[in-house]
Amino acid sequence: MARRNAIIVVVLAVALVGVWLWVLGVVPFKRTLTELPGGPIVVEVSPEELRERAEVTARSLTSWLEEQEELSKRLVYHKGKRDPFLIAVKKKEESPRIEPPKLVLKGIAYDKTEPLALINDRVVKQGDTIEGARIVKIYFDRVVVRHGKKEFIIKLID
């Protein structure tokens, strides 16, 4: 009797695992279609028909682009208000890349009380401005410069 119950439990466990794998889609005995019935499908298209299909595709693309442009026009604010049922699409404005002026660091005379740097053949200290760039900090091997809202590091040895 115990042997019979053990066999029933094993069979039920195997069946349960098989059903579980089938539900998950991990079935080791899946049938796969290896060939198309009747061989490959070949359709001959004349150059005129191909050109006509390309024109239809181009027209549909043009109309889609026009719809997108119209949508972007509707999203423009009107007297500070917009249509609340339309999703606002913001165009990311590319900020102009701020490049520091051409500064050549030729040397640093480092002193904890008042470090000096030789930039473009001119001796500068912290707080000085050279060619529109302000000297923020002078370290032993580099100088931190602020131009606009960005800070740049000029290294003595690259």
DSSP file (Angstrom, degrees, kcal/mol; ACC not computed):
  #  RESIDUE AA STRUCTURE BP1 BP2  ACC     N-H-->O    O-->H-N    N-H-->O    O-->H-N    TCO  KAPPA ALPHA  PHI   PSI    X-CA   Y-CA   Z-CA
    1    1 A M     >        0   0    0      0, 0.0     4,-2.2     0, 0.0     5,-0.2   0.000 360.0 360.0 360.0 -42.2    0.0    0.0    0.0
    2    2 A A  H  >  +     0   0    0      1,-0.2     4,-2.0     2,-0.2     5,-0.1   0.876 360.0  51.8 -66.4 -36.8    2.8    2.4    0.9
    3    3 A R  H  > S+     0   0    0      2,-0.2     4,-2.1     1,-0.2    -1,-0.2   0.899 108.9  50.4 -66.3 -39.2    4.6    1.6   -2.4
    4    4 A R  H  > S+     0   0    0      1,-0.2     4,-2.2     2,-0.2    -2,-0.2   0.914 110.5  49.2 -64.3 -43.5    1.4    2.3   -4.3
    5    5 A N  H  X S+     0   0    0     -4,-2.2     4,-2.3     1,-0.2    -1,-0.2   0.872 109.8  52.2 -64.1 -37.5    0.9    5.7   -2.6
    6    6 A A  H  X S+     0   0    0     -4,-2.0     4,-2.3     2,-0.2    -1,-0.2   0.900 109.5  49.0 -66.0 -40.6    4.6    6.6   -3.3
    7    7 A I  H  X S+     0   0    0     -4,-2.1     4,-2.6     2,-0.2    -2,-0.2   0.909 111.0  50.1 -65.0 -41.4    4.1    5.8   -7.0
    8    8 A I  H  X S+     0   0    0     -4,-2.2     4,-2.6     1,-0.2    -2,-0.2   0.914 111.0  49.3 -63.2 -42.6    0.9    7.9   -7.2
    9    9 A V  H  X S+     0   0    0     -4,-2.3     4,-2.3     2,-0.2    -2,-0.2   0.904 112.0  48.3 -64.1 -41.2    2.7   10.8   -5.5
   10   10 A V  H  X S+     0   0    0     -4,-2.3     4,-2.5     2,-0.2    -2,-0.2   0.927 112.7  47.8 -65.9 -44.5    5.6   10.6   -7.9
   11   11 A V  H  X S+     0   0    0     -4,-2.6     4,-2.5     1,-0.2    -2,-0.2   0.920 113.4  47.8 -62.8 -43.8    3.3   10.4  -11.0
   12   12 A L  H  X S+     0   0    0     -4,-2.6     4,-2.7     2,-0.2    -1,-0.2   0.883 111.5  51.0 -64.1 -37.9    1.3   13.4   -9.7
   13   13 A A  H  X S+     0   0    0     -4,-2.3     4,-2.6     2,-0.2    -2,-0.2   0.918 111.2  47.3 -66.4 -42.7    4.5   15.4   -9.0
   14   14 A V  H  X S+     0   0    0     -4,-2.5     4,-2.5     2,-0.2    -2,-0.2   0.915 114.0  47.9 -64.1 -42.1    5.8   14.7  -12.6
   15   15 A A  H  X S+     0   0    0     -4,-2.5     4,-2.6     2,-0.2    -2,-0.2   0.912 112.1  49.7 -64.3 -41.8    2.4   15.7  -14.1
   16   16 A L  H  X S+     0   0    0     -4,-2.7     4,-2.4     2,-0.2    -2,-0.2   0.915 111.8  47.6 -64.3 -42.5    2.3   18.8  -11.9
   17   17 A V  H  X S+     0   0    0     -4,-2.6     4,-2.6     2,-0.2    -1,-0.2   0.906 111.8  51.2 -64.8 -40.9    5.9   19.8  -13.0
   18   18 A G  H  X S+     0   0    0     -4,-2.5     4,-2.2     2,-0.2    -2,-0.2   0.917 111.9  46.0 -62.1 -43.9    5.0   19.1  -16.6
   19   19 A V  H  X S+     0   0    0     -4,-2.6     4,-2.5     2,-0.2    -2,-0.2   0.906 112.1  52.0 -64.7 -41.1    1.9   21.3  -16.4
   20   20 A W  H  X S+     0   0    0     -4,-2.4     4,-2.0     1,-0.2    -2,-0.2   0.916 111.2  46.4 -63.0 -43.5    3.8   24.0  -14.7
   21   21 A L  H  X>S+     0   0    0     -4,-2.6     5,-2.4     2,-0.2     4,-0.9   0.879 111.6  52.0 -65.1 -37.8    6.5   24.0  -17.4
   22   22 A W  H  <5S+     0   0    0     -4,-2.2     3,-0.4     2,-0.2    -2,-0.2   0.904 109.3  49.5 -65.4 -40.9    3.8   24.0  -20.1
   23   23 A V  H  <5S+     0   0    0     -4,-2.5    -2,-0.2     1,-0.2    -1,-0.2   0.891 111.7  48.8 -64.9 -39.4    2.2   27.1  -18.5
   24   24 A L  H  <5S-     0   0    0     -4,-2.0    -1,-0.2    -5,-0.2    -2,-0.2   0.644 116.3-116.6 -74.8 -13.6    5.5   28.9  -18.3
   25   25 A G  T  <5S+     0   0    0     -4,-0.9     2,-0.9    -3,-0.4    -3,-0.2   0.614  79.1 123.9  88.5  12.4    6.2   28.0  -21.9
   26   26 A V      < +     0   0    0     -5,-2.4    -1,-0.1    -6,-0.2    -2,-0.1  -0.684  30.0 154.2-106.0  76.9    9.2   25.9  -21.2
   27   27 A V    >   -     0   0    0     -2,-0.9     3,-0.9    -5,-0.1    -9,-0.0  -0.919  33.3-159.4-109.5 118.7    8.1   22.7  -22.9
   28   28 A P  T 3  S+     0   0    0      0, 0.0    -1,-0.1     0, 0.0    -2,-0.0   0.670  88.1  56.2 -72.7 -14.6   10.9   20.4  -24.0
   29   29 A F  T 3  S+     0   0    0      2,-0.1     2,-0.1     0, 0.0    -2,-0.0  -0.127  73.9 145.1-110.9  38.2    8.8   18.6  -26.5
   30   30 A K    <   -     0   0    0     -3,-0.9     2,-0.4     1,-0.1    -4,-0.0  -0.454  46.8-128.5 -71.5 145.6    7.6   21.5  -28.6
   31   31 A R        -     0   0    0     -2,-0.1     2,-0.4     2,-0.0    -1,-0.1  -0.807  24.3-162.3 -92.0 136.9    7.1   21.0  -32.3
   32   32 A T        -     0   0    0     -2,-0.4     2,-0.7     0, 0.0     0, 0.0  -0.940  19.6-125.5-120.7 145.0    8.7   23.6  -34.5
   33   33 A L        +     0   0    0     -2,-0.4     3,-0.1     1,-0.2    -2,-0.0  -0.788  27.8 178.2 -88.2 116.0    8.0   24.3  -38.2
   34   34 A T        +     0   0    0     -2,-0.7     2,-0.3     1,-0.1    -1,-0.2   0.774  62.2  30.8 -92.9 -27.6   11.3   24.0  -40.0
   35   35 A E  S    S-     0   0    0      4,-0.0    -1,-0.1     5,-0.0     3,-0.0  -0.948  80.8-111.0-131.4 151.0   10.1   24.7  -43.6
   36   36 A L    >   -     0   0    0     -2,-0.3     3,-1.8     1,-0.1     2,-0.3  -0.607  44.7-107.0 -73.3 137.1    7.4   26.7  -45.2
   37   37 A P  T 3  S+     0   0    0      0, 0.0    -1,-0.1     0, 0.0     0, 0.0  -0.506 104.4  12.9 -66.6 129.4    4.7   24.6  -46.7
   38   38 A G  T 3  S-     0   0    0     -2,-0.3    -2,-0.0     3,-0.0     0, 0.0   0.513 119.6 -90.8  85.4   4.5    5.1   24.7  -50.5
   39   39 A G  S <  S-     0   0    0     -3,-1.8    -4,-0.0     2,-0.1     2,-0.0  -0.247  74.6 -21.0  84.9-176.0    8.5   26.3  -50.5
   40   40 A P        -     0   0    0      0, 0.0     2,-0.6     0, 0.0    -5,-0.0  -0.295  62.9-121.9 -69.6 152.5    9.4   30.0  -50.5
   41   41 A I        -     0   0    0      2,-0.0     2,-0.5    -2,-0.0    -2,-0.1  -0.851  29.1-169.9 -97.1 123.1    6.9   32.5  -51.8
   42   42 A V        -     0   0    0     -2,-0.6     2,-0.5     2,-0.0     0, 0.0  -0.958   6.0-175.6-118.1 128.5    8.3   34.6  -54.7
   43   43 A V        -     0   0    0     -2,-0.5     2,-0.4     2,-0.0    -2,-0.0  -0.988  16.0-144.9-124.0 125.4    6.5   37.7  -56.1
   44   44 A E        -     0   0    0     -2,-0.5     2,-0.4     0, 0.0    -2,-0.0  -0.755  15.5-168.1 -91.0 134.4    7.8   39.5  -59.1
   45   45 A V        -     0   0    0     -2,-0.4    -2,-0.0     4,-0.0     0, 0.0  -0.981  16.4-132.0-124.9 130.9    7.3   43.2  -59.1
   46   46 A S     >  -     0   0    0     -2,-0.4     4,-2.4     1,-0.1     5,-0.2  -0.393  26.0-113.0 -75.9 158.3    7.9   45.4  -62.1
   47   47 A P  H  > S+     0   0    0      0, 0.0     4,-2.4     0, 0.0     5,-0.2   0.857 118.1  52.9 -59.5 -34.9   10.0   48.5  -61.8
   48   48 A E  H  > S+     0   0    0      2,-0.2     4,-2.3     1,-0.2     5,-0.1   0.918 110.3  46.4 -67.0 -42.5    6.9   50.7  -62.5
   49   49 A E  H  > S+     0   0    0      2,-0.2     4,-2.4     1,-0.2    -1,-0.2   0.889 112.5  50.7 -67.5 -37.6    5.0   49.0  -59.7
   50   50 A L  H  X S+     0   0    0     -4,-2.4     4,-2.1     2,-0.2    -2,-0.2   0.907 110.8  48.8 -63.9 -42.2    8.0   49.3  -57.4
   51   51 A R  H  X S+     0   0    0     -4,-2.4     4,-2.1     2,-0.2    -2,-0.2   0.897 111.0  50.8 -63.7 -40.5    8.3   53.0  -58.2
   52   52 A E  H  X S+     0   0    0     -4,-2.3     4,-2.2     2,-0.2    -2,-0.2   0.907 109.9  49.3 -65.0 -42.1    4.5   53.5  -57.5
   53   53 A R  H  X S+     0   0    0     -4,-2.4     4,-2.2     1,-0.2    -1,-0.2   0.882 110.0  52.0 -64.7 -37.6    4.8   51.7  -54.1
   54   54 A A  H  X S+     0   0    0     -4,-2.1     4,-2.4     2,-0.2    -2,-0.2   0.896 109.2  49.8 -65.0 -39.9    7.8   53.9  -53.2
   55   55 A E  H  X S+     0   0    0     -4,-2.1     4,-2.6     2,-0.2    -2,-0.2   0.904 110.0  50.5 -65.2 -41.3    5.8   57.0  -54.1
   56   56 A V  H  X S+     0   0    0     -4,-2.2     4,-2.3     1,-0.2    -2,-0.2   0.919 111.7  48.1 -62.2 -42.6    2.8   55.9  -52.0
   57   57 A T  H  X S+     0   0    0     -4,-2.2     4,-2.3     2,-0.2    -2,-0.2   0.911 111.4  49.9 -63.5 -42.4    5.2   55.2  -49.1
   58   58 A A  H  X S+     0   0    0     -4,-2.4     4,-2.5     2,-0.2    -2,-0.2   0.899 110.6  50.2 -63.7 -40.7    6.8   58.7  -49.5
   59   59 A R  H  X S+     0   0    0     -4,-2.6     4,-2.5     2,-0.2    -2,-0.2   0.907 110.8  48.8 -64.5 -40.9    3.4   60.3  -49.6
   60   60 A S  H  X S+     0   0    0     -4,-2.3     4,-2.1     2,-0.2    -2,-0.2   0.888 111.9  49.3 -67.3 -36.9    2.3   58.5  -46.4
   61   61 A L  H  X S+     0   0    0     -4,-2.3     4,-2.4     2,-0.2    -2,-0.2   0.905 110.8  50.4 -66.0 -40.8    5.6   59.6  -44.7
   62   62 A T  H  X S+     0   0    0     -4,-2.5     4,-2.3     1,-0.2    -2,-0.2   0.921 110.7  48.6 -62.8 -44.0    5.1   63.2  -45.8
   63   63 A S  H  X S+     0   0    0     -4,-2.5     4,-2.2     1,-0.2    -1,-0.2   0.888 110.5  51.7 -65.2 -36.9    1.5   63.2  -44.4
   64   64 A W  H  X S+     0   0    0     -4,-2.1     4,-2.2     2,-0.2    -1,-0.2   0.914 109.8  49.1 -64.2 -41.8    2.7   61.7  -41.1
   65   65 A L  H  X S+     0   0    0     -4,-2.4     4,-2.2     1,-0.2    -2,-0.2   0.889 110.1  51.5 -64.2 -38.5    5.4   64.4  -40.9
   66   66 A E  H  X S+     0   0    0     -4,-2.3     4,-2.5     2,-0.2    -1,-0.2   0.894 108.7  51.3 -64.6 -39.3    2.8   67.1  -41.6
   67   67 A E  H  X S+     0   0    0     -4,-2.2     4,-2.4     2,-0.2    -2,-0.2   0.905 109.7  49.7 -63.1 -41.1    0.6   65.7  -38.8
   68   68 A Q  H  X S+     0   0    0     -4,-2.2     4,-2.2     2,-0.2    -2,-0.2   0.891 111.1  49.1 -65.3 -38.5    3.5   65.8  -36.4
   69   69 A E  H  X S+     0   0    0     -4,-2.2     4,-1.8     2,-0.2    -2,-0.2   0.906 111.0  50.0 -66.2 -41.2    4.2   69.4  -37.3
   70   70 A E  H  X S+     0   0    0     -4,-2.5     4,-1.9     1,-0.2    -2,-0.2   0.895 109.6  51.7 -63.4 -40.4    0.5   70.3  -36.9
   71   71 A L  H  X S+     0   0    0     -4,-2.4     4,-1.2     1,-0.2    -1,-0.2   0.918 108.5  50.1 -62.4 -43.5    0.5   68.6  -33.5
   72   72 A S  H  < S+     0   0    0     -4,-2.2    -1,-0.2     1,-0.2    -2,-0.2   0.836 108.6  53.4 -66.3 -30.4    3.5   70.6  -32.4
   73   73 A K  H >< S+     0   0    0     -4,-1.8     3,-1.1     1,-0.2    -1,-0.2   0.872 106.7  52.3 -69.3 -35.7    1.8   73.8  -33.5
   74   74 A R  H 3< S+     0   0    0     -4,-1.9     9,-0.4     1,-0.2    -1,-0.2   0.742 101.8  61.0 -71.3 -21.8   -1.2   73.0  -31.4
   75   75 A L  T 3< S+     0   0    0     -4,-1.2    -1,-0.2    -5,-0.1     2,-0.2   0.471  77.8 113.1 -84.5  -0.3    1.0   72.5  -28.3
   76   76 A V  S <  S-     0   0    0     -3,-1.1     2,-0.1    -4,-0.2     5,-0.1  -0.516  77.8-108.1 -71.8 137.1    2.2   76.1  -28.5
   77   77 A Y        -     0   0    0     -2,-0.2     2,-0.6     5,-0.1     5,-0.2  -0.405  26.9-152.4 -67.7 139.5    1.0   78.1  -25.5
   78   78 A H  B >  S-A   81   0A   0      3,-3.5     3,-1.6     1,-0.2    -1,-0.1  -0.943  75.0 -26.0-118.0 109.1   -1.7   80.7  -26.3
   79   79 A K  T 3  S-     0   0    0     -2,-0.6    -1,-0.2     1,-0.3     3,-0.1   0.885 126.8 -49.3  54.3  43.6   -1.7   83.6  -23.9
   80   80 A G  T 3  S+     0   0    0      1,-0.2     2,-0.3    -3,-0.0    -1,-0.3   0.446 123.2  94.6  82.3  -0.7   -0.1   81.5  -21.2
   81   81 A K  B <   -A   78   0A   0     -3,-1.6    -3,-3.5    -5,-0.1     2,-0.3  -0.861  49.5-169.8-123.3 157.7   -2.6   78.7  -21.5
   82   82 A R        -     0   0    0     -2,-0.3    -5,-0.1    -5,-0.2    -7,-0.1  -0.924  40.9 -83.5-138.5 165.9   -2.6   75.4  -23.4
   83   83 A D    >   -     0   0    0     -9,-0.4     3,-1.4    -2,-0.3    -6,-0.0  -0.589  35.3-152.2 -69.2 118.6   -5.1   72.7  -24.2
   84   84 A P  T 3  S+     0   0    0      0, 0.0    -1,-0.2     0, 0.0     4,-0.1   0.667  90.5  61.8 -71.0 -13.8   -5.0   70.4  -21.1
   85   85 A F  T 3  S+     0   0    0      2,-0.1     2,-0.4    -3,-0.0    -2,-0.1   0.509  91.7  78.2 -90.2  -4.3   -6.1   67.3  -23.2
   86   86 A L  S <  S-     0   0    0     -3,-1.4     2,-0.4   -12,-0.1    -4,-0.0  -0.849  85.3-119.5-104.5 141.9   -2.9   67.5  -25.3
   87   87 A I        -     0   0    0     -2,-0.4     2,-0.4     1,-0.1    -2,-0.1  -0.647  29.8-123.4 -79.8 128.0    0.4   66.2  -24.1
   88   88 A A        -     0   0    0     -2,-0.4     2,-0.6    -4,-0.1    -1,-0.1  -0.569  22.4-162.2 -75.0 128.4    3.0   68.9  -24.1
   89   89 A V        -     0   0    0     -2,-0.4     2,-0.5   -17,-0.1   -14,-0.0  -0.948   7.1-158.1-112.4 113.6    6.0   68.1  -26.1
   90   90 A K        -     0   0    0     -2,-0.6     2,-0.5     3,-0.0    -2,-0.0  -0.780  10.8-137.2 -95.4 131.7    9.0   70.3  -25.2
   91   91 A K        -     0   0    0     -2,-0.5     2,-0.7     1,-0.0    -2,-0.0  -0.745  22.8-125.0 -84.8 128.4   11.7   70.7  -27.7
   92   92 A K        -     0   0    0     -2,-0.5     2,-0.5     1,-0.0    -1,-0.0  -0.623  21.5-143.7 -77.6 116.7   15.1   70.5  -26.0
   93   93 A E        -     0   0    0     -2,-0.7     2,-0.7     1,-0.1    -1,-0.0  -0.675  14.9-127.5 -82.2 130.4   17.0   73.6  -26.8
   94   94 A E        -     0   0    0     -2,-0.5     3,-0.1     1,-0.0    -1,-0.1  -0.673  22.3-135.7 -81.4 117.9   20.6   72.9  -27.2
   95   95 A S        -     0   0    0     -2,-0.7     2,-0.1     1,-0.1    -1,-0.0  -0.477  29.4 -99.9 -73.4 142.7   22.6   75.2  -25.0
   96   96 A P        -     0   0    0      0, 0.0     2,-0.4     0, 0.0    -1,-0.1  -0.395  39.8-113.1 -63.9 135.4   25.6   76.8  -26.6
   97   97 A R        -     0   0    0     -2,-0.1     2,-0.7     1,-0.1    -3,-0.0  -0.552  27.2-139.3 -73.0 123.8   28.7   75.0  -25.6
   98   98 A I        -     0   0    0     -2,-0.4    -1,-0.1    49,-0.0    49,-0.1  -0.758  19.3-169.1 -88.9 118.4   30.9   77.3  -23.5
   99   99 A E        -     0   0    0     -2,-0.7     3,-0.1     3,-0.0    -2,-0.0  -0.892  21.8-122.1-105.6 135.7   34.5   77.0  -24.4
  100  100 A P        -     0   0    0      0, 0.0     3,-0.1     0, 0.0    32,-0.1  -0.380  37.5 -94.9 -71.1 155.9   37.1   78.6  -22.2
  101  101 A P        -     0   0    0      0, 0.0     2,-1.0     0, 0.0    31,-0.0  -0.268  54.8 -81.6 -64.1 161.0   39.4   81.2  -23.7
  102  102 A K        +     0   0    0     -3,-0.1     2,-0.5     2,-0.0    -3,-0.0  -0.523  62.4 172.4 -70.1 103.7   42.7   79.9  -24.9
  103  103 A L        -     0   0    0     -2,-1.0     2,-0.6    -3,-0.1    16,-0.0  -0.966  18.2-162.1-119.0 129.6   44.7   79.8  -21.7
  104  104 A V        -     0   0    0     -2,-0.5    16,-2.3    50,-0.0     2,-0.7  -0.947   9.2-150.4-114.6 116.0   48.2   78.3  -21.5
  105  105 A L  E     +B  119   0B   0     -2,-0.6    14,-0.2    50,-0.2     3,-0.1  -0.763  22.7 169.1 -87.2 114.9   49.5   77.5  -18.1
  106  106 A K  E     -     0   0B   0     12,-3.2     2,-0.3    -2,-0.7    -1,-0.2   0.665  59.2 -14.5-102.5 -20.3   53.3   77.8  -18.2
  107  107 A G  E     -B  118   0B   0     11,-1.0    11,-3.3     2,-0.0     2,-0.4  -0.968  48.5-140.9-175.3 160.1   54.1   77.6  -14.5
  108  108 A I  E     -B  117   0B   0     -2,-0.3     2,-0.8     9,-0.2     9,-0.2  -0.998   2.6-160.9-134.1 129.9   53.0   77.8  -10.9
  109  109 A A  E     -B  116   0B   0      7,-2.6     7,-2.5    -2,-0.4     2,-0.4  -0.875  28.2-156.7-105.2  95.0   54.7   79.3   -7.9
  110  110 A Y        +     0   0    0     -2,-0.8     2,-0.3     5,-0.2    30,-0.1  -0.620  26.7 155.2 -87.3 126.6   52.9   77.6   -5.1
  111  111 A D        -     0   0    0     -2,-0.4    -2,-0.1     1,-0.1     0, 0.0  -0.982  43.1-132.3-143.3 136.0   52.7   79.1   -1.7
  112  112 A K  S    S+     0   0    0     -2,-0.3    -1,-0.1     1,-0.2    -2,-0.0   0.838 106.5  44.7 -61.8 -32.3   50.0   78.4    0.8
  113  113 A T  S    S-     0   0    0      1,-0.2    -1,-0.2    -3,-0.1    -3,-0.0   0.922 136.2  -0.6 -79.8 -44.4   49.5   82.1    1.5
  114  114 A E  S    S-     0   0    0     -5,-0.0    -1,-0.2    11,-0.0    -2,-0.2  -0.640  71.0-166.5-148.9  86.9   49.5   83.5   -2.0
  115  115 A P        -     0   0    0      0, 0.0    11,-0.5     0, 0.0     2,-0.3  -0.466  10.2-158.2 -73.6 147.2   50.0   81.0   -4.9
  116  116 A L  E     -BC 109 125B   0     -7,-2.5    -7,-2.6     9,-0.1     2,-0.4  -0.908   5.1-160.8-124.5 152.2   50.8   82.5   -8.3
  117  117 A A  E     -BC 108 124B   0      7,-2.5     7,-2.9    -2,-0.3     2,-0.8  -0.980  17.2-136.5-133.3 146.9   50.4   81.1  -11.8
  118  118 A L  E     +BC 107 123B   0    -11,-3.3   -12,-3.2    -2,-0.4   -11,-1.0  -0.884  34.4 169.3-103.1 103.6   52.0   82.1  -15.1
  119  119 A I  E >   -BC 105 122B   0      3,-2.7     3,-1.1    -2,-0.8   -14,-0.2  -0.972  68.0 -13.1-121.0 125.7   49.2   82.0  -17.7
  120  120 A N  T 3  S-     0   0    0    -16,-2.3    -1,-0.2    -2,-0.5   -15,-0.1   0.894 127.9 -55.7  51.1  46.4   49.7   83.4  -21.2
  121  121 A D  T 3  S+     0   0    0    -17,-0.3     2,-0.4     1,-0.2    -1,-0.3   0.763 118.4 111.1  60.3  28.0   52.9   85.1  -20.1
  122  122 A R  E <   -C  119   0B   0     -3,-1.1    -3,-2.7     2,-0.0     2,-0.5  -0.999  67.5-130.5-133.5 133.8   51.1   86.9  -17.3
  123  123 A V  E     +C  118   0B   0     -2,-0.4     2,-0.3    -5,-0.2    -5,-0.2  -0.716  36.0 176.1 -84.3 124.6   51.4   86.4  -13.6
  124  124 A V  E     -C  117   0B   0     -7,-2.9    -7,-2.5    -2,-0.5     2,-0.2  -0.898  16.2-160.7-129.0 157.2   48.0   85.9  -11.9
  125  125 A K  E >   -C  116   0B   0     -2,-0.3     3,-2.1    -9,-0.2    10,-0.2  -0.771  47.0 -61.3-126.2 174.8   46.7   85.1   -8.5
  126  126 A Q  T 3  S+     0   0    0    -11,-0.5    10,-0.2     1,-0.3     3,-0.1  -0.317 123.3  25.5 -59.5 134.8   43.4   83.9   -7.2
  127  127 A G  T 3  S+     0   0    0      8,-3.0    -1,-0.3     1,-0.4     9,-0.1   0.179  92.3 124.2  96.5 -17.0   40.5   86.2   -8.0
  128  128 A D    <   -     0   0    0     -3,-2.1     7,-3.1     6,-0.1     2,-0.4  -0.328  53.9-136.4 -72.7 158.8   42.3   87.8  -11.0
  129  129 A T  E     -D  134   0C   0      5,-0.2     2,-0.4    -3,-0.1     5,-0.2  -0.969  20.1-178.6-119.0 133.4   40.6   87.8  -14.4
  130  130 A I  E >  S-D  133   0C   0      3,-2.9     3,-1.8    -2,-0.4   -10,-0.0  -0.978  71.9 -18.8-134.8 121.2   42.4   86.9  -17.6
  131  131 A E  T 3  S-     0   0    0     -2,-0.4     3,-0.1     1,-0.3    -1,-0.1   0.851 128.8 -49.4  51.7  42.4   40.7   87.0  -21.0
  132  132 A G  T 3  S+     0   0    0      1,-0.2     2,-0.4   -32,-0.1    16,-0.4   0.425 116.6 111.3  84.0  -1.1   37.2   86.9  -19.5
  133  133 A A  E <   -D  130   0C   0     -3,-1.8    -3,-2.9    14,-0.1     2,-0.4  -0.900  59.5-140.9-110.0 135.4   38.1   83.9  -17.2
  134  134 A R  E     -DE 129 146C   0     12,-2.8    12,-2.8    -2,-0.4     2,-0.7  -0.787  16.4-125.8 -97.0 134.8   38.3   84.3  -13.4
  135  135 A I  E     + E   0 145C   0     -7,-3.1    -8,-3.0    -2,-0.4    10,-0.2  -0.699  32.2 175.1 -79.3 113.3   41.0   82.4  -11.5
  136  136 A V  E     -     0   0C   0      8,-2.6     2,-0.3    -2,-0.7    -1,-0.2   0.928  61.1  -6.8 -86.4 -51.3   39.1   80.5   -8.8
  137  137 A K  E     - E   0 144C   0      7,-1.4     7,-3.0   -11,-0.1     2,-0.5  -0.997  53.5-148.9-151.1 140.7   41.9   78.4   -7.2
  138  138 A I  E     - E   0 143C   0     -2,-0.3     5,-0.2     5,-0.2     2,-0.2  -0.963  22.8-177.8-113.8 120.1   45.5   77.7   -7.8
  139  139 A Y        -     0   0    0      3,-3.0    -2,-0.0    -2,-0.5     0, 0.0  -0.429  44.5 -91.3-103.7-177.9   46.8   74.3   -6.7
  140  140 A F  S    S+     0   0    0      1,-0.2   -30,-0.1    -2,-0.2   -32,-0.1   0.854 121.9  12.9 -64.0 -36.6   50.2   72.8   -6.8
  141  141 A D  S    S+     0   0    0      1,-0.1    15,-2.9    15,-0.0    16,-0.5   0.365 127.3  33.9-125.1   3.3   49.8   71.2  -10.3
  142  142 A R  E     - F   0 155C   0     13,-0.2    -3,-3.0    14,-0.1     2,-0.4  -0.978  59.0-136.8-155.7 164.5   46.6   72.8  -11.7
  143  143 A V  E     -EF 138 154C   0     11,-2.5    11,-3.0    -2,-0.3     2,-0.5  -0.995  14.9-143.0-129.3 132.4   44.5   76.0  -11.9
  144  144 A V  E     -EF 137 153C   0     -7,-3.0    -8,-2.6    -2,-0.4    -7,-1.4  -0.851  23.6-173.5 -96.5 126.2   40.7   76.1  -11.6
  145  145 A V  E     -EF 135 152C   0      7,-3.4     7,-3.6    -2,-0.5     2,-0.5  -0.949  14.8-149.4-123.3 137.9   39.2   78.8  -13.9
  146  146 A R  E     +EF 134 151C   0    -12,-2.8   -12,-2.8    -2,-0.4     2,-0.5  -0.939  16.3 175.8-109.5 125.0   35.6   80.0  -14.2
  147  147 A H  E >   - F   0 150C   0      3,-2.4     3,-1.5    -2,-0.5     2,-0.4  -0.972  68.6 -35.2-127.3 114.7   34.3   81.2  -17.5
  148  148 A G  T 3  S-     0   0    0     -2,-0.5    -2,-0.0   -16,-0.4   -16,-0.0  -0.629 124.2 -30.6  72.0-127.6   30.6   82.0  -17.6
  149  149 A K  T 3  S+     0   0    0     -2,-0.4     2,-0.3    -3,-0.1    -1,-0.2   0.399 122.3  86.1-102.3   0.9   28.9   79.6  -15.3
  150  150 A K  E <   -F  147   0C   0     -3,-1.5    -3,-2.4     2,-0.0     2,-0.4  -0.758  65.0-142.2-107.2 149.6   31.3   76.7  -15.9
  151  151 A E  E     -F  146   0C   0     -2,-0.3     2,-0.3    -5,-0.2    -5,-0.3  -0.891  17.0-169.0-108.5 140.8   34.5   75.8  -14.2
  152  152 A F  E     -F  145   0C   0     -7,-3.6    -7,-3.4    -2,-0.4     2,-0.5  -0.920  14.5-137.3-126.7 151.5   37.5   74.4  -16.1
  153  153 A I  E     -F  144   0C   0     -2,-0.3     2,-0.6    -9,-0.2    -9,-0.2  -0.939   9.7-163.0-112.9 129.0   40.7   72.9  -14.9
  154  154 A I  E     -F  143   0C   0    -11,-3.0   -11,-2.5    -2,-0.5     2,-0.3  -0.955  15.7-151.8-109.2 117.8   44.0   73.8  -16.6
  155  155 A K  E     -F  142   0C   0     -2,-0.6   -13,-0.2   -13,-0.2   -50,-0.2  -0.668  13.8-145.5 -93.2 145.4   46.7   71.2  -15.7
  156  156 A L  S    S+     0   0    0    -15,-2.9     2,-0.5    -2,-0.3    -1,-0.1   0.901  93.1  31.4 -71.5 -42.2   50.4   72.1  -15.6
  157  157 A I              0   0    0    -16,-0.5    -1,-0.3     1,-0.1   -16,-0.0  -0.977 360.0 360.0-121.0 120.4   51.4   68.7  -16.8
  158  158 A D              0   0    0     -2,-0.5    -1,-0.1    -3,-0.2    -2,-0.0   0.415 360.0 360.0 -93.7 360.0   49.1   66.7  -19.2
